[in-house]
């Protein structure tokens, strides 16, 4: 196959994913278009992930392996992929997910239809470890205005592995923030959105693999705190206000590590995030967050009430959240 410039570069950060990386690569090889390259960045895996990628690269010159000698995290690995990309477009695919055969074609058609479009994603289905579809996530299309409205409300419009963007757009913002141990994808969306038109397609462009034990309580807690931080940073920048990044990062690190001690502000902030979670139907996340909130500030009657609600059935939690929302709106 000639070594011409590809239209799309698929970037996959790889770390200890030997059970799934072959299927991830094969899903790109099965695409309905051939004009792509697939850069897999091995982030110092201790299993056979790199060797598996290397075997595919030996047989298909469009598959490329880049090794990172010391583990530095997925944001750094993805930045390495972007820096080595030759395609006009960057598509993200995590090392345990897969793309349906028409993913790249669908996305390229959307970009061709609107030259101002710089960033998009789409719907997904959930697959298990055997590639069986276990859930279909039906979400409507979002135009640029709707997409950015969702972001402003603190919602991530689509999963990371469905991202596709013009390379010049992601390069213009400096890629992923490598200081973030999680939610770097949400942060990237927040920083890209002011620079171009964005959209969510109503077409399936991702097979998202759900595995048991995929997200620990500690990581879920950290994701919640870092999401709130990067949203606050984006809002401050949009309004031309100062934002002390070093202090914000240190504050979140202390909360994640449990070193902050009693803090009314941390407790109330976590309670607010927990209530948004239960209103969205994320009951396990609600329970985890309200427990953390109680630990930071156990002196609030409201927090104690919600801590007790956390032991109740999901249906009761939903009704309490709805009543709480109506009471606050009527004030």
N, C-alpha and C positions, 0 to 999 in steps of 0.2 A: 504494500500500500504506500503511495507516495507520501513523503514527509512535508506536505503542504500545511499552511497555516489553518488550524481548525477554527470553526465558527464558535464552538462552545468548549470551555474547559470545565470539566466536572472535578471538584475538589473534595477529597475524602480524608479526614483526619483519622488515623488508625492507631488504636492502642489496645493490645490484648483482645483481639476480636477474631481469633482464628476460626471460630465456629461459624461465622457469618460473612466474612469479608469476600469469600469466593462468590457467594450469591449476590453480593452487592456489585462486584465487578461484572458478573455475568448479566445483571439487569441493564447495565450500560451497553455492554456488547450487543444486547438484543434490541437496541433502539432502532426505530424506523428510519433514522437518518444516520449517515456514517461520518458526518463532519464534526467530530469531537475528539478530544483527548481526555484521558482520565488520570489525574495526578493523585496518587495515594501517598500521603506523608506519614511514615511510621514514626510515632513519637516514643522511640526507645522501648518497644514492646519486649516483654520477657517470654512470650510464647512464639508460635510459628507464624504469626501474622505477616511479618515482612517476607518470609520465605514463600508464603502462598502468593503474595502480590508479585514477587520476583518471577515466579513460574508463569504467571499470566503475562507479565511484561515481556518475557522471553519469546512468547508465542504471538503477541499482538503489540506492535510498536506504538499503538495509541495509548496503551496502559503504561504508566511511568511510576517508578518507585523513587521516593526521596526519603532518605533516612535522617532522622534527628538523633544525634548521639546521646543527648541527655533529655529526659522527659521534662517538657516545659509546658504541657497543657494543650488542649485542643485549640484555643484561640491563636496561640503561636504557630501551631502546625498549619492551621488554615491560612494564616498570613503567609507562611512559606509557600503554600500552594498558589495563592493569588500572585505572589511575586514572581513565580515561575510560569504563570499561565501565559499562553499565546492566544487564546480565544478572545473574541470580541465580547463574549458573554461568560459569566461565571455561574455555574450551578453547584449548589451544595448538596452533598449526600453523605449522611453519617454511615459509619462502617458496619452497622447492623441493620440498616434499612435497605430498601430496594426501590427502583423506579419502574413504573409501568412502561411498556415498550414505546408509547407515543409521547412520553413526557417532554423530551426536548423539542419535538416537532410542535406540540401544542404551545409551548412557551415561545418559541421563535415566531410562530404565527401571530401571537399577541403582540410581541415587540414590533413586528413588521407593520401591524395595523395601526400602531401609534408610536411614531418616532420620539415622542416626548416621554414615553414610558421608560423608566429606568430600573424598576424593581418590582418583582411580582412573586406570587406563590399560588397555591391552589388547594383544593380539597385533598383528603387522604382517606385511605382505609387502614384499619389496624390488622396486623397479621401476628400470628404466634410464632414460636420457634420452629414450627414445621411448615411455615409459609401459608398456613390456612387463614383465610380472612375471618376475623372474629367480630369485627364491627365496621360499619360504614359511617363515616362522619359527614353528614350532609350539611353543608354551609353554602349560603348564597354568595354570588359574586359581590365584590366590593369595588366601587370605582375609587378614584383618588380621594375624593372628599370623604366618603364613608370609611375608607381605610384609615385616613389620618384622624378621623373622629374616634375610631376605636382605639387608636394608639393614645390619644389624649385622655381617654378614660382608663388607661392603664391596662388595656387588653392587648395581648399579642394576637394579631389576626390570623396567623398560620404557623405551622410547625417549621422548624429550622431546615429540615431536609427538603422542603419544597421551595426554598429560596432560589431564585435565578435573577441575576442583575447584570447590567452593563459593567464591564470591567472598569471603565473610566470612572463610573460612579463610586464603586467601592474603593478604588484607589484615591479618589479625591478626598475621602474622609479619613484616610490612613488605615483602613481595614479594621480588624477586630481590636478591641481594647484588651490587651494581654494581661492587664492587672486584675481582670474579673475572673474569679475561679468558676463562675457559672453565669448564666443569663447574658453571655456576650452576644448571643444572637438577637435577643430583645434589644439590647443596647445598640447593636448595629442598625436595626430597623429604625430606632428612634433617631439616630444620627443621619441615616440616609434620607428619611422621609422629607425633610425640608429642602433637599437638593433636587428632587425630581418627582415625576408622577409615579404613583404606586398603585398596585391593584392586587386583588385576590380573584383568581379565576374560579368559575363554578365547575371546573373539570378536575378529575382526579389525577394528580401528578406525583403521588407518593404512596408507597406501601410502608407504613410506619410499624416497626416491630416492637411489640410490648413484651417485656420479660419480667418475671417475678424478681423482686428485690432490686429492680432497676434504679429506684430512687430511694435513698435512705432518708430517715427523718431529719438527720442533720443537714443533708444536702437540700432537702425540701425547704427547711427553715432558712438556710443561707440564700436559696433562690428567691424566697419571698422578700428578704431584707435587701438583697442587691437589686431586685427589680424595682422596689420603691426608691432606692437611691438613684438609679440611672434615670428613672422617670423624673425625679426631682431635679436632677442635673439638666435634663433636656428642657424642662419647663423654665428653669432659670435662664438658660442660654437663649431660649426663644423670647423671653421677656427682657433680655439685656441686663440681667441681674448677676451679681457675683455669686460664685459657688465654690466653696472651699473643698476641693476634691480630696486632698490629703486627709482632712479632718473627717470627711464623710466615709472614706475607705476605712480609716482607723476605727470609727464608731461602729461600723458594721462588723468589722473583724472582732471587736471586743464582744459584741452581742452574740455572734456565732460561737465564739469560744467560751461564752458564759462568764466572761471576766468583768462585766459591767456592774454586777451587784444590783441592788435595788435601784430602779429607775422608773419614775412615774411616766416620763415621756416614752421610754421604750415599751413599757407595758401597754399604754394607751394606743400607741401606734400599732403594736402587734394585734391588739384587740380589734382595731378598725380593719386591718387586713384580714383577720379571721372572719369577721362578719361579711366582708365581700366574698370570701371563699364559700361560706355556707349559702349565701344568696345565689351563688353560681352552681350550687349542687355539689361542691367539693367537700364532702363531709369529713373524710379522713384528714384532709389538710386543715379544716376548721378545728378539729379536735387537737391536732398537734400544735397549732398556733395558739389556741386559747390556753393550753397547758403552759406554753412558754410565757405567754402574757401574764398569767397568774404568778409565775415564778419571779418575774421582774417587779410586779406591783400587786401584791395580794391584798391591798387595803381598799380597793375599789369595790363597792357593792355590785356595780354593773358587771365587773369582770368575774366576780364570784358567781353571779347569776349565770353568766354564759359558761363558766366552768361546769356548773351543775347541768346545764342544757347539753353539754358535750357527752354526758352519760345517757342521754335519752335517745330514742329511735330517730332515724333520719327524718321521718315525716314530721315529728314534733319540732326538730331543729328548723325545718323549713318554715313551719307555721310561725314559730317564734321570730325568725328572721323577717318574715313578711310583716308581722305586727310591729316589730321594732322599726322597720323602714317606714311604715305608714305613720307611726307616732312622730318620728323625726321630721317627716315631710310636712306634717300638719302644724309644726311649731312656727 
